[in-house]
Amino acid sequence: MKQLRRYEPSTAPVSNLRREMDRIFNELIPYNWRLDETEAGMTAWSPTTDMFETDGEYIVEVELPGLAKKDIQINCQDNVLSIQGERKKTHKEERPGYLRSERSFGAFKRSIILPVSIVEDKVKAAFKDGILRVTVPKAEKSKRKEVPID
């Protein structure tokens, strides 16, 4: 006599395969090299960025806590604003009472393609309290102009 089984959606084989692959890799990789699920998303660092537009310029603000001016490079070419730098690790895990670190470290690069022509030689940047503010002026021909209706 056959038993009735609950219908499994088509994703079940994929889920089973993933669980099996995870098990295999966990057996191959030494325990102290593994990241648990809470740490897995924290290995890459990309700074948070806000961008604003006015009639005459773009303003880009980037959160860069723990960096100094000397750790940041800004380039602007062919309507692309590139901001790069590196946040270095400042502490050692060996200190007593140290349980966990969730801060990410390493190099980053953010490139923003600006939608209109800009004046590259008039780009300005200011860095205060961990916030980098880059002001990119629009070219005169790309500024918004209202057209009157006759």
Secondary structure by P-SEA (a helix, b strand, c coil): cbbbbcccccaaaaaaaaaaaaaaaaaacccccccccccccccccccbbbbbbcccbbbbbbbbcccccccbbbbbcccbbbbbbbbcccccccccccccccccbbbbbbbbbbccccccccbbbbbcccbbbbbbbccccccbbbbbcc
